[in-house]
């Protein structure tokens, strides 16, 4: 049913030990608020919402009719401490002041009395003929079963008591008759004066027979009482035997499966338990747990193999710091533990995960990781030992996206794996910082010097490397030695992998006319040489770019 309407009675309770007086809520429902009378509990403790995890809430309702109900409340928001209960059709008809108490029972054995309170149910005019009957309702099956067994035992004891009392009464009547008979016999001599001794004896025997007949007619023999008691007990046991017999705990309330031996697998123990639902405990570091902590949980196996062992079902497990895991058994194969309290992309406390040495990052599932670059495989650089943040997104169908960020300077690479499973290589993301090249100024040697112009332009030789790996050289020199002699030398990282040649502009002075040229040579050891010129060395332009 959707779009349900409710008449909400809100009860904001603060859980502490300072005020436990009965709270008059001023809430008033009507006997015609059928299915709409809702009690809403807003629970707080120490100034924050009271968490409602691993807890059962019980609402006790006591009506003017003498009826008393124990109901389970609905936990609406376990984080914000909000719960609710809707009065059923029988409860809303029991008009008058209702006394109530809210209690919380935690799975670890603790309990909290939240508050006692009252509210009113007014009798609607249309309900003037309601005649509520005193009854007792209880939601807990186990409590009902115990109550029935208790009443059966009380009935058996009562029958035995009645039988014993009846036997005592029979003995008392018999003794009294015997005493009367003795007194009558003692007076036989006096009776002979009035009637014969035989006549008196006949009267006595008749009186005794009448007394015995009365006793036989109205008194119950011990055997008869015992038969009635046995029949009553048999009927009670037959009634209880119709209940579900599978247990989820031991008779003392302990877990159905309890593992204290770390070599025992909790998953094997659940399978071997067969069909049904149950609870378990496993000591820390037990086999096949999600982590090395101790765990408590419950399971439900819904199908079994021919050997009686479970083949389908699920398990929920919680460690002692409240991480929740689930595992599913599908046709005898476990799917593996999956954490519910936080997504597996992060650690249990919401942080990135440190990768073990030797991890191939291309095989990682979706998640946030970090590592030293040389400790893991398939990084953008094999030799960079910096710390890297590694983010992986699995897009399914073999497609993945990787982002690798060097923590020290924020350099960022990304890569992809396509549907065919092939890695497409690393690409570095460029920023405005990469566009700001740093110029290096080499030392001019072998007679060469910076060219000086009449307008004082800066012709100093300089070189730089951009983000794409291109080396750019510019400037102007004059007056040095021609040939394979270096005019200046490039630093490592700026040198070509093979020798390079370039044609540059040269001076047109000294009788030459028109543009003049020079032959420039860049060696793999970084030497930049002016080999020849068509004019002279008074003005040599250096303007060359190449990729390293």
C-alpha positions in Angstrom: 0.0 0.0 0.0 1.4 3.4 -0.9 0.6 7.0 0.2 -0.5 5.9 3.7 -1.8 8.5 6.1 -1.0 8.5 9.8 -1.9 10.5 12.9 1.6 10.8 14.4 2.2 11.2 18.1 5.9 12.2 18.4 7.8 11.3 21.6 11.2 12.9 21.9 13.1 11.0 24.7 16.5 11.7 26.1 18.2 8.6 27.5 19.8 9.4 30.9 19.4 8.5 34.6 18.1 11.9 35.8 14.3 11.7 35.2 12.4 8.4 35.0 9.0 9.7 36.0 6.0 8.7 33.9 5.8 11.1 31.0 2.2 12.4 30.2 2.5 12.7 26.5 -0.8 14.6 25.9 -1.2 12.4 22.8 -4.9 11.6 22.1 -6.0 9.1 19.5 -9.6 8.1 18.6 -11.1 4.6 18.4 -11.7 5.4 14.7 -7.9 6.0 14.1 -7.8 2.5 12.6 -4.4 1.7 11.1 -3.4 5.4 11.4 -2.5 5.9 15.1 1.3 6.0 15.0 3.7 6.6 17.9 7.0 8.1 16.7 10.1 7.8 19.0 13.0 10.2 18.6 15.8 8.9 20.8 18.8 11.0 21.9 21.7 10.3 24.3 24.5 12.7 25.3 23.3 15.3 22.9 23.3 13.2 19.8 20.9 10.6 18.2 21.0 7.2 19.9 22.3 4.6 17.4 19.8 1.7 17.0 22.2 -0.9 15.5 22.2 -4.5 16.9 19.1 -3.8 19.1 15.5 -5.0 19.4 12.9 -2.5 20.6 10.0 -3.6 22.8 6.9 -1.5 23.5 4.7 -2.5 26.5 1.1 -1.3 26.3 -1.2 -1.6 29.4 -4.9 -0.7 28.8 -7.7 0.1 31.2 -9.4 -3.2 30.3 -6.6 -5.1 31.9 -5.1 -6.1 28.5 -1.3 -6.0 28.2 0.6 -6.1 24.9 4.3 -6.5 24.3 5.1 -5.3 20.7 8.2 -5.0 18.5 8.8 -1.5 17.3 10.0 -0.6 13.8 13.5 0.9 13.5 13.0 3.6 10.9 16.4 5.3 11.0 19.1 3.5 13.0 21.5 6.4 12.6 19.2 9.2 13.7 17.6 7.1 16.4 14.1 7.1 15.0 11.6 4.3 15.6 7.8 3.9 15.4 4.8 1.7 16.2 1.3 1.8 14.7 -1.5 0.6 17.0 -3.4 -2.4 15.6 -7.1 -2.7 15.1 -7.7 -4.4 18.5 -5.6 -2.0 20.5 -7.2 1.2 19.1 -10.6 0.0 20.3 -9.5 -0.2 24.0 -10.3 3.4 24.9 -9.1 5.2 28.0 -5.7 6.1 29.3 -2.9 3.8 28.1 0.2 3.2 30.1 3.3 2.4 28.1 7.0 1.7 28.4 9.7 1.6 25.8 12.7 -0.7 26.3 15.8 -1.6 24.1 17.5 -5.0 24.2 21.0 -5.1 22.7 22.5 -8.2 21.1 25.4 -8.1 23.5 23.1 -8.6 26.5 22.7 -5.0 27.6 19.3 -3.4 27.9 18.0 0.2 28.3 14.7 1.4 29.8 14.0 4.4 27.6 10.9 5.9 29.3 7.5 5.2 30.7 4.7 7.4 29.3 0.9 7.6 28.9 -1.4 8.6 26.1 -5.2 8.5 25.7 -7.6 6.8 23.3 -11.0 8.6 23.2 -14.1 6.6 22.3 -15.6 7.9 19.1 -19.4 8.4 19.0 -19.8 5.7 16.5 -18.1 3.2 18.9 -20.4 3.6 21.9 -21.1 -0.2 21.9 -17.4 -1.2 22.1 -17.0 -3.8 24.9 -13.3 -4.5 25.0 -12.2 -7.8 26.5 -9.1 -8.2 28.6 -6.5 -10.2 26.7 -2.8 -10.6 26.6 -0.8 -10.3 23.4 2.9 -11.0 22.9 5.0 -10.8 19.7 7.8 -13.1 20.9 7.3 -16.7 19.9 9.8 -17.9 22.4 8.1 -16.1 25.2 4.7 -17.6 24.2 6.2 -21.1 24.1 7.7 -20.7 27.6 4.4 -19.3 28.9 2.4 -22.3 27.6 4.9 -24.7 29.1 4.7 -22.8 32.4 0.9 -22.9 32.4 0.9 -26.7 31.6 3.3 -27.3 34.6 1.0 -25.2 36.8 -2.0 -27.2 35.6 -0.3 -30.5 36.4 0.7 -29.3 39.8 -2.8 -28.0 40.6 -4.4 -31.3 39.5 -1.9 -33.2 41.8 -2.7 -30.9 44.7 -6.4 -31.3 44.2 -6.0 -35.1 44.0 -4.0 -35.1 47.3 -6.6 -32.9 48.9 -9.4 -35.2 47.7 -7.6 -38.3 49.1 -7.2 -36.5 52.4 -10.9 -35.7 52.5 -11.8 -39.4 51.7 -9.6 -40.5 54.6 -11.2 -37.9 56.9 -14.7 -39.0 56.1 -13.8 -42.7 56.5 -12.2 -42.0 59.9 -15.3 -40.0 61.1 -17.6 -42.9 60.0 -15.4 -45.4 61.8 -15.5 -43.3 64.9 -19.3 -43.1 64.7 -19.5 -46.8 64.2 -17.3 -47.4 67.3 -19.5 -45.1 69.4 -22.6 -46.9 68.1 -21.2 -50.3 69.0 -20.3 -49.1 72.4 -24.0 -48.3 73.0 -25.4 -51.6 71.7 -26.1 -52.7 75.2 -28.3 -49.7 75.8 -30.0 -50.1 72.4 -31.0 -53.7 73.2 -33.4 -52.3 75.8 -35.2 -50.6 73.0 -34.7 -52.9 70.0 -32.7 -56.0 69.2 -29.0 -55.8 68.8 -29.3 -57.1 65.2 -31.7 -54.3 64.4 -29.3 -51.7 65.7 -26.5 -53.4 63.7 -28.6 -53.3 60.6 -29.1 -49.5 61.1 -25.4 -49.0 61.5 -24.6 -51.0 58.4 -27.2 -49.1 56.4 -25.7 -45.8 57.5 -22.2 -46.9 56.8 -23.3 -48.1 53.3 -25.0 -44.8 52.6 -21.9 -42.9 53.6 -19.7 -45.1 51.5 -22.0 -44.6 48.5 -22.0 -40.9 48.9 -18.2 -40.9 49.0 -18.0 -43.1 45.9 -20.4 -40.9 44.0 -18.8 -37.6 44.9 -15.2 -38.2 45.6 -12.6 -38.7 42.8 -10.1 -41.5 43.1 -6.4 -40.8 42.8 -6.3 -42.8 39.6 -9.1 -40.8 38.1 -7.4 -37.5 39.0 -4.1 -38.7 37.6 -5.8 -39.7 34.3 -7.2 -36.2 34.0 -3.8 -34.6 34.7 -2.1 -36.9 32.2 -4.6 -36.0 29.5 -4.2 -32.2 30.2 -0.4 -32.5 30.0 -0.6 -34.6 26.8 -2.8 -31.9 25.1 -0.4 -29.2 26.2 2.6 -31.1 24.8 0.7 -31.8 21.6 0.0 -28.1 21.2 3.6 -27.1 21.8 4.9 -29.8 19.5 3.2 -28.1 16.5 5.6 -25.2 16.8 8.7 -24.9 14.6 11.5 -27.0 16.2 14.6 -25.5 14.4 16.7 -23.4 16.7 18.8 -20.3 15.9 20.6 -20.5 19.2 21.3 -23.0 21.9 18.8 -23.6 24.7 20.8 -21.1 26.8 20.8 -18.4 24.1 24.4 -18.9 23.0 25.3 -19.0 19.3 24.3 -22.2 17.5 27.8 -22.5 16.0 30.7 -21.5 18.2 34.2 -21.8 16.9 37.2 -21.5 19.3 39.7 -23.4 17.1 41.3 -21.1 14.6 41.9 -24.0 12.2 38.2 -24.5 11.8 36.5 -22.8 8.8 33.3 -20.9 9.7 32.1 -21.4 6.1 32.5 -25.1 6.4 30.7 -25.2 9.7 27.7 -23.3 8.2 27.6 -25.7 5.3 27.8 -28.8 7.5 25.0 -27.5 9.7 22.6 -28.1 6.8 19.2 -26.5 6.1 17.9 -23.7 8.2 18.8 -20.5 10.0 21.2 -20.0 12.9 23.7 -17.8 14.7 27.5 -18.2 15.1 30.6 -16.9 16.9 34.2 -17.3 15.6 37.3 -16.5 17.6 39.8 -14.0 16.1 42.0 -15.3 13.3 39.7 -18.3 12.6 39.8 -19.8 9.1 37.8 -18.1 6.3 36.8 -15.0 8.2 36.8 -11.6 6.4 39.7 -10.3 8.6 41.6 -11.4 11.7 39.1 -10.0 14.2 36.5 -12.1 16.1 33.1 -12.3 14.4 29.4 -12.8 15.3 26.7 -13.3 12.8 23.8 -15.2 11.4 23.0 -17.3 8.4 20.2 -18.9 6.4 20.8 -22.0 4.3 17.9 -22.5 1.9 18.8 -25.7 0.0 21.0 -28.8 0.6 22.8 -31.4 -1.4 22.0 -35.1 -1.3 24.5 -35.5 1.6 22.4 -33.0 3.7 25.0 -30.3 3.5 24.0 -26.7 2.5 24.3 -25.8 -1.2 22.6 -22.4 -1.3 22.2 -19.6 1.3 23.8 -16.5 2.8 25.8 -15.3 5.8 26.0 -11.9 7.5 29.0 -11.3 9.8 30.0 -8.4 12.1 33.4 -7.9 13.6 34.0 -6.2 17.0 34.4 -2.7 15.5 31.1 -3.0 13.7 32.3 -3.8 10.1 29.5 -5.8 8.4 30.3 -8.4 5.8 28.1 -10.7 3.7 28.8 -13.9 1.7 26.6 -15.9 -0.6 26.7 -19.7 -1.2 25.7 -20.4 -4.8 25.5 -24.1 -5.8 28.2 -25.1 -3.3 30.5 -22.1 -4.2 31.0 -19.1 -2.0 31.0 -15.7 -3.8 33.5 -14.2 -1.3 33.1 -11.7 1.6 31.9 -8.2 0.7 32.0 -5.4 3.2 28.7 -3.4 3.6 29.7 -0.8 6.2 32.1 0.9 3.8 32.6 0.3 0.1 35.7 -1.8 -0.8 37.2 1.1 -2.6 38.4 2.4 0.7 39.8 1.0 3.9 37.5 0.2 6.8 38.1 3.7 8.2 37.5 5.4 4.9 41.1 5.9 3.7 43.0 5.0 0.6 44.6 1.5 0.6 48.3 0.9 0.6 49.3 -1.6 -2.2 51.5 -4.6 -1.4 54.9 -4.7 -3.1 54.8 -6.3 -6.5 51.1 -5.4 -7.2 50.3 -5.0 -10.9 48.1 -1.9 -10.9 46.4 -2.8 -14.2 44.8 -5.8 -12.4 43.3 -3.7 -9.5 39.5 -3.4 -9.0 37.8 0.0 -8.6 39.3 1.7 -5.6 41.6 4.4 -4.1 45.2 3.2 -3.5 48.7 4.6 -2.9 52.2 3.2 -3.2 55.9 3.9 -3.8 56.3 4.0 -7.6 59.1 1.4 -7.7 57.3 -1.0 -5.5 54.5 -1.7 -7.9 54.2 -2.8 -11.5 53.1 -0.9 -14.7 53.6 2.6 -13.4 54.3 5.6 -15.7 57.9 5.4 -14.7 59.9 2.3 -13.6 62.5 4.3 -11.8 60.6 6.9 -9.9 60.5 6.0 -6.2 58.2 8.9 -5.3 54.8 8.3 -3.5 51.9 8.1 -5.9 48.1 8.2 -5.4 46.5 5.6 -7.7 42.8 5.7 -8.6 41.1 2.9 -10.5 37.6 2.9 -12.1 36.4 -0.5 -13.5 33.8 0.3 -16.2 33.0 -3.4 -16.8 33.4 -5.3 -20.2 37.2 -5.2 -19.6 37.3 -1.4 -19.7 39.2 0.4 -17.0 40.4 4.0 -16.3 43.6 4.7 -14.3 44.7 8.0 -12.7 48.2 8.2 -11.2 49.2 11.4 -9.3 52.7 12.0 -8.0 52.2 13.3 -4.5 55.3 15.5 -4.3 54.6 17.8 -7.2 51.0 16.9 -8.4 52.1 15.6 -11.8 49.2 13.6 -13.2 49.1 10.6 -15.6 46.1 8.7 -16.9 45.6 5.5 -18.9 42.9 3.2 -20.1 42.3 -0.5 -20.8 40.0 -1.0 -23.8 37.3 -3.7 -24.3 39.9 -6.0 -25.9 41.9 -5.9 -22.7 44.8 -3.9 -24.1 46.4 -1.1 -22.1 46.6 2.1 -24.2 49.7 3.5 -22.4 50.2 6.4 -20.0 49.4 10.1 -21.0 50.6 13.0 -18.8 48.2 15.8 -18.1 49.7 19.2 -18.9 48.9 22.4 -17.0 49.7 26.1 -17.3 52.8 25.4 -15.2 54.2 23.2 -17.9 54.0 26.1 -20.4 56.3 28.2 -18.3 59.7 26.9 -19.7 62.9 27.5 -17.8 65.7 28.9 -19.9 69.3 27.6 -19.4 72.3 29.9 -20.3 75.3 27.8 -21.4 78.9 29.0 -21.1 80.3 30.3 -24.5 83.7 28.8 -25.3 86.5 28.6 -27.9 86.6 32.3 -28.7 82.9 32.7 -29.2 81.1 35.5 -27.5 77.5 36.9 -27.4 76.8 39.2 -30.3 76.3 42.8 -29.4 73.9 44.9 -31.4 73.6 48.7 -31.7 70.2 48.6 -30.0 71.4 46.4 -27.2 69.0 43.5 -27.8 69.6 40.4 -25.6 71.3 37.9 -27.9 72.5 35.6 -25.2 72.4 32.0 -26.2 69.8 30.1 -24.2 67.9 26.8 -24.4 64.9 25.1 -22.8 62.7 22.0 -23.1 58.9 22.1 -23.2 56.4 19.7 -21.7 56.3 17.7 -25.0 60.1 17.1 -25.0 61.1 19.6 -27.6 64.4 21.5 -27.0 64.5 25.1 -28.3 67.8 27.0 -28.8 68.0 30.7 -29.6 70.5 33.6 -29.5 73.4 35.0 -31.6 77.2 34.6 -31.2 80.3 36.0 -33.0 84.1 35.7 -33.4 84.8 32.1 -32.5 86.5 29.0 -34.0 84.9 27.2 -36.9 84.8 23.4 -37.2 83.8 20.6 -34.8 84.9 22.8 -31.9 82.1 23.5 -29.5 80.8 27.1 -29.2 78.8 25.8 -26.1 77.6 22.5 -24.7 74.0 21.4 -23.9 73.3 19.8 -20.5 72.2 16.2 -20.2 68.4 15.9 -20.9 68.7 18.4 -23.6 70.9 16.5 -26.0 69.8 14.7 -29.3 69.8 10.9 -29.5 71.5 11.2 -33.0 73.8 13.9 -34.5 71.8 16.9 -36.0 72.6 19.5 -38.6 71.1 23.0 -39.1 71.5 25.8 -41.6 71.6 29.2 -39.8 72.0 32.9 -40.8 75.5 34.4 -41.0 76.9 37.9 -41.3 76.5 39.7 -44.6 79.3 42.2 -43.9 82.9 42.2 -45.3 82.0 42.6 -49.0 79.4 39.9 -49.2 76.0 40.7 -50.6 72.6 39.2 -49.8 71.8 36.7 -47.0 74.7 34.5 -45.8 74.5 31.1 -44.1 76.4 28.9 -41.8 76.4 25.1 -41.1 75.6 24.2 -37.5 76.3 20.7 -36.0 74.8 19.3 -32.7 76.6 16.2 -31.4 75.1 13.6 -29.1 77.5 14.7 -26.3 75.8 18.2 -26.4 78.4 20.1 -28.4 76.9 22.9 -30.5 79.5 23.7 -33.3 79.6 26.2 -36.2 81.4 24.2 -38.8 81.5 26.6 -41.8 80.1 30.0 -42.9 79.6 31.5 -46.4 80.9 34.9 -45.1 82.5 35.4 -41.8 81.9 34.9 -38.0 80.9 38.4 -37.1 77.2 37.5 -36.7 76.0 33.9 -36.4 72.3 33.3 -35.6 71.4 30.3 -33.3 67.8 29.3 -33.8 67.0 25.6 -33.7 64.5 23.1 -32.2 64.5 19.3 -32.0 62.8 16.6 -29.9 64.7 14.5 -27.5 
